[in-house]
Amino acid sequence: MIFSSITAQWKTIEPLIKTFFMLFFFIRRANPIFAANLIEGMVPKSLKYLSTVILSLSLTLVCHTLNAQENHAGETEAQGEKSEKLNPGKILMEHVSDMHEFHIMDIGDKPISIPLPVILYSPGRGFSAFMSTAFHHGTESHDGYALEEGKVIAVNAQGQKDESVKVYDISITRNVAQMIIALILLVVLMTNIAKKYKQNGAMKAPTGFQNAMEPIIIFIRDEVGKSYLGHSYEKYMPYLLTVFFFILINAAVALIPGSANVVGNIAFTFVLGMIAFVVIMFNTNKHFWSHIINPPAPAFVKPILFIVEFIGIFTKPFALIIRLFANMVAGHMIITCLILIIFIFGAMSGVAGYGFSPISLAFTIFIYFIEILVVFIQAFIFTNLTALFISQAFEGGHDTIDDHSIPNDAILV
């Protein structure tokens, strides 16, 4: 309904806008001709005033046309059925939540999407596998299952929800599919770069994509690995580089319209945080645990410090999880909200919707470019903090930072 109303209004005001721009550009092109033959500054000022008058009249005609269209649409809706109201909260949750398809756009009432495999298991019904198109975008049930707010539920013969049937959903959702794509990209790109190093050696100047990736790899090695882990950095570089590029690729792919915001999913960041937690725990030593159990402090303070230090073991991965999740989901939420504001204002008044569109789109483009920067920053921060927590686990690792036997050593700040 909103898009059809916008199309109808555009057809009405299009001739007015075209006429205005034709007059405007004609006057602008005429300025140099008249200015050469008349008194300097006289004609340009007159033409500027004329341009202002034409712009004002055109905008007035446009506003009157939009108001007439809006009143006519309001009368039509009052006589017919009420159109479905815009639900910004639902749209926001659909954007950040997982789904069983890649939803691209809607053309009229027809959704355009890329279907994904649905794999279900129920103790009473066994395994069931089919494509998500069988649900017809949630309007129909299939094989005793249906979609309810993006989740698969069991239904009976009448299509009603069957609470007695337990359903285990192991489908390839859009988050899973996008992680697989990111993993394939990571493996292909890194193996090709490694193959070039193996063939040409480190003495030959890198070319192509290898030339773009080498500064990033060196930066992570020097600023993260060597700075925090000292002589032990080589042991952890495969893990640190894998985490960095996996987050980077997933977050970058999420900027493509229609894709999933994988890094903005709490399950994704939770798994990365738990892996970091396991790596940290496996690198602890006797000194680390003695510092927690018997902290170097007066006796009456030790019980308090023990509680604080023990809680600190779990707050480190929790900080990694929440920091990455919150920062990545916030940008996508802001972009979606800025786009939705256009339709919210448009639902109230056609003039307000058209008037706010340039402002909303300008802010959306600005935030989008900021998100490109945030992708790199958040991947680096997660990797940087992980290396810091690992170095704290074995304590002595950073003591070798001042040793000049480590080449190109970075300064620890």
N, C-alpha and C positions, 0 to 999 in steps of 0.2 A: 504493500500500500504506500509506503513512504517513497520508494523508488519511482512508482508510477506517478505519484503526485509531483515529484521533482521533475520528471520528464515532461509532464504536461505544462508545468510552469516555465520550463526552459524553452519550449517551443513558442511560447507566447512572448517572452522577453528577448529571444534571440535576435529578431530583426532590429529591435531598439538598440541592443548592444553593438551590433554590426554597424548600424548607422552612426552611432557615436564614435566608434573607433575610426571609421572612414573619414569623418570630419576632423577628428583630432589629428590623425596622421597627415591629412592634407594641409592643415594649418601649420603643423610643425615643419613640414617640408617647405612651405611657402615663406617662412620666416627669413631665411638667408636672402631670398630674391628681393623681398620688399625692403629689407634692412639696408641693402646696397644702394637703393635709389632714394630713400627717404631719410629724414633726420635720425641719427643714431639713437636708438632706445625708444623712439616714439611708437613705431609699429609693433616691435616685440611686446611692449607693455599692453598695447591694445589687443593683440592676439592672445596674450595670456588671459586677459579679462574675458575675451570671447570664449576661450577654452573652458574657463571656469563656469561661465553661464551655461554652455552646452552640457558640461558634465552634471551640473546641478539639475537642469531640466531632464536629462536622461535618467538620473537616479530617482527623481520624483516620479517620472512615468513608470519606472520599474517598480517602485514601492507601491504605487496605486494598482498596478497590474497584479502584483503578488497578493495584495490585500483582497482584490476582487476574486482571485483564484482561491484564496484561503476561505473567504466567506462562502463561495459557491461549494467548495469541498465540505465545509462544515455543515451546510444545509443538506448536502447529499448524504453525509454520514448520519445525520440526525434522522433522515427518513428511512435509511436502510439499516443494516446490521452494523454494530460497532466493530471497528477494526481491532486486531490484537495489539495491546499496549506493549511498548518497548520495555523490556526487563533488563536493565544494565547489570544487575547483580548476577543474573543467570548467564549472561554473555561473558562476563568476567570469569566466572567459575568454569565455564566451558573452555575458555581460552587457556587457562592454566592447569586444568585437570587432564587426566589421561582419557583416551577414547579408543574405540575399535576401528577407527578410520581416520584418514587425513582429509579433513573438511577444507575445501579450497574456497568455495563461494556458493552463493545462491543466485540462480537466474530465474527470477519470478518466484514460483513456488517449488522449483526443482533444485535440490541441493546437488552440487558438483563435488565429488569426493573420490578418494582412492581407497578402495576396500582393503581390509587386512584379514588374515585367517583368525577364526574364532575356535579355540580349542578348550573344551569343557570336560570336566569329570564329575560324575555323581556316583556315590556308592550304590545307589539303587538302579541307575540308568546306564552306568558305564561311561565310556568315552564318546564324545560327539565332536565332530569337526566340520566346519563349513565356513564360507566367506561371510563377512559382515553385511554384504548386500542382501542376504536372506532376511535381515531384520527390516529392510526398507526404511532405513534411518530412524528406527525405533517405533515405527507405526504398526508393525506386524510381528507376530511371534513365529518361531520356527523350531521344529523338533522338540517342543515342550519347553522352550526357553524364550525369553523376551528381554528387551532393554528397558531399564527404568533408571532415568537420570544418569545414563552412561554406564550403569552396572548391569551385568547379566543376572537375571533371576529365573527361577523355575516357575512355570505356570501349568495349570491343569487344562483339561479339555475345553473348558469355557473361557480360557485366556486369563483367568484370575491367578494371582500370586499364590504359589503353593509353599507355605512355610515349612512343611514337613520334609522337603527335599533339600539336601545340602549340596551346594554347587561350588566346585573348585575351578576358578577361572585361570587357566594357564595360557591364555591367548597371546598372540603377538600383537600387542597394542602399538599405538603410534610411538610411544616412548621407547618401547623395546625395539621396534623397527628402526627408529632413528639412531639408537645406540649401536645397533648392528652396522648401520651405514657408516657411522663415525668410526667404529672399530676397523672396518674394512679400509676406510680412507687412511687411518693411522698406520695400519700395517703396510699398505701399498706404498704410501709416501716414504715411510722410514726405511723400508727394505730397499727401495730404489736409491735413496740417499746412501745407505750403507754399501750398496753394490758399487756405486760410483767411487766411494772412498777405497773400496777393496781393489777396484780396477786401476784407478789413477794414483792412489796414495794420497797422503796429506800434503805433499810438496807441490802438487799441481793446484792452480787456482780453481775454486769451485765455479760451476756454471749452472744456469737455469734455476730450477727450484732449489737445488742444493745451495746455491749462493744466497737465497732468501732465508733458508733455514739455519745455515751455519752461525750467523750472528746471534740468533735466538738461543741455540744450543750452548754456545760459548757463554752467553750472558747468564743462563741458568747455572752452568757449571761454575763460573767465577763468583757470581753475586750470591748464589744460594748454596751450592755444594761446598765449595772451598771456604766460604765465609763462616759457615756454621759447623761443618763436619771435619774440617782440617784434613789430615792425611787419609782419613777413612772415606773421603767423598766419592771415590770411584766405586765403592761397594754399593752406594745408594743412588748413584746417578741413573741407572736404568729405571728404578721405581719413580724417582722425582720427575724425570723427563716424560715417562708414560702418563703420570698424573697430570702434568702440565698440559701436554698436547691433547689428552683425552678430554679434559675440561674445555680447552680452547676450541677444539673442533666441534664438540657438542653445542657449546654456546654460540659459535659462529653460525652453524647450520640453523639454530633456532631463530636467527634473525631473518631467515627467508620466510615470506608470507605463506601461511598454510602449514608450516612445519610445527613441530611440538617443542615446547620449552622444557627440554629434558633436565637441564641444570637447575631449573626452577621447580623441580619436583623433589619433595622432601625425602622420598625413598632413595633417589639417586644420590643425594648428598649424604644421606645416612650411611649408605654402603661405603662411600669413599671415606667418610669419617671413621667407620669401624675398621676398615683396612689400615688406615693410618694408626689407629689405636693398637692394632695387633703388631704392626711394625715397631711402634714405640715400646710396647711391653717386651717384645723379644730382644730389644737392645738395651734393656736396663741392666745395671750391674749392682754389686754389693753396696757400693757407696750411695747409689740412688735410694735403695730401700732403707739403708741405715739413716739417711737424712730424713726420711719420712717417719720411721718408727721411733728414732731417737734424735730429734732435731737438736742442734747446738743452741740451747736456750736455757734459762733458769727452769728449775723443776716445776714451779707452779704454772709456767706458760706452756710446757711441753704438751699437756693434754689438748689445749686449744690448737696449737700448731699441728699436732698430729691429725686432728679433724680437718683442719684447713688443707693440709698437704694431701690427705687421702682423697678429699673431695676434688682437689686439683687434678688428680689423675684422670678423672672422668670429665671434668669441665674442658679439658684441652680438645678432645675430639668433638665434644658438644659445641664448642666455639667454632670449630671448622665447619660443622654441619649447618648451624644456624646462619653463620656469616655468609656462606656461599649461597644458601637457599634464599635468604632475605634479599640480598643484593641482586640476584638474577631475576627473581620474580617481581621485584619492585619496578624495574624498568619496563617490563612487558605490561604490567598493570597500568602504568602511567600512559603508555602509548595507546592502549585500548581505551582508557578513560577519555583521553583527548579526542579520539575518533568518535566515541559515543556521545560526547557533548554536542556534536553537530546534530545528531538525530534527536537528542533530548530537546534542544532548542527548536529544531524543526518541527517536532511534535506539538510544541506550544504555539509557534508562529513560523510561517514560512519565511518571513523577512528575517527573523532572528536566526534561523538555520542558515540561510544564505549569507547573512552578514558575519556570522561567527566562523564560517568555514575557512576563510583564508588564515585567520588567527590560529585556529585549531590545527590546520595542516602545517603551518609554519612551526609551531611548537612541536608537532609530531616528528617532523623531519629533523629538528634540532635534537630532540631526545634520542632519535634513532641513531644519529651519528655519535652521540654521547655513549650509547649502548655498545657501539663498536669498540670504543676505548675501554669501556667497563669489562668487556669480554677478556681482553688481555690483562687488565689489572687484577681481576678476580682469579684468573688462572695462576698468575704470579703469586698473589697473596696466599692462596691455598698451599702452593708448593713451598713458598718461603716459610710459612708457619709450621708446616709439616717437618721441614728440615730443622727448624729451631727446636721443636719438641723432641725430635730424635736426638739432637745434640745434648739436650738437657737430660735425656734418659741415661746416656753413658758418661755424662759429666766431663770426663777428661778429654773428650774429642775436640773441644774448642781451645784447649791449651796449646795446641800446635799451630795456632793461627799465625803467630808471630815468627814461625820458623820459615826462613827465606828459601828453604829447599823446595817449597811448593811454588812452581812457576806461576806468574801472573796472578798472584794472590790478591784478593780483594780485601778492603778494609772493613772490619766489623764495626758497625755503628751501634 
